[in-house]
Amino acid sequence: QLWPTYTHTLRAGQAYLAARHLEKAAVAMHKARKEHPEDRTAMAELGNILNGLNAFTLADSVLKKAIELYPDMPVARLHRTRTLAMLGRDREARALLESTRPLLKPGDPSLNDFANLDSLIPGRPVNVQGLPPPPEAVPATPH
């Protein structure tokens, strides 16, 4: 299928992803990456799609590159955290997740993904100002 512009290609990939048509989403995102190889959105979305297709090694490569280019991009970091966990690399996943914590602010749309990963990946979560404290850090109320 042909799309007239990069923006249309990217939006088509996102629409396919939302509809869970992962193979079509992957085709569109690969095309978007060819047109703009260092676009942060296309890289993060492609990594997410590859995770959904269980292509974890390829997803890791794409997301690692995205993080190298855009280290302050929480979405790519959270997608790679998921990838590392699926590859059985829990220590790396926890370290990446904890290094992502300071990048998130209250109201960030990625907070739900962060909280889900935080609860699933082994390791002790660390409280960071501005985010809800992990359960272990909540002081007990005296009775």
DAMONOR-V760514 format. One record per helix or strand of 3 or more residues. SS is the DSSP state (alpha for helix, beta for strand). FROM is the first residue (numbers start at 1). TO is the last residue. If there is no record, write none. Layout:
ss:SS from:FROM to:TO
ss:SS from:FROM to:TO
This chain:
ss:alpha from:6 to:18
ss:alpha from:22 to:35
ss:alpha from:40 to:52
ss:alpha from:56 to:69
ss:alpha from:74 to:86
ss:alpha from:90 to:101
ss:alpha from:111 to:120
ss:alpha from:135 to:137
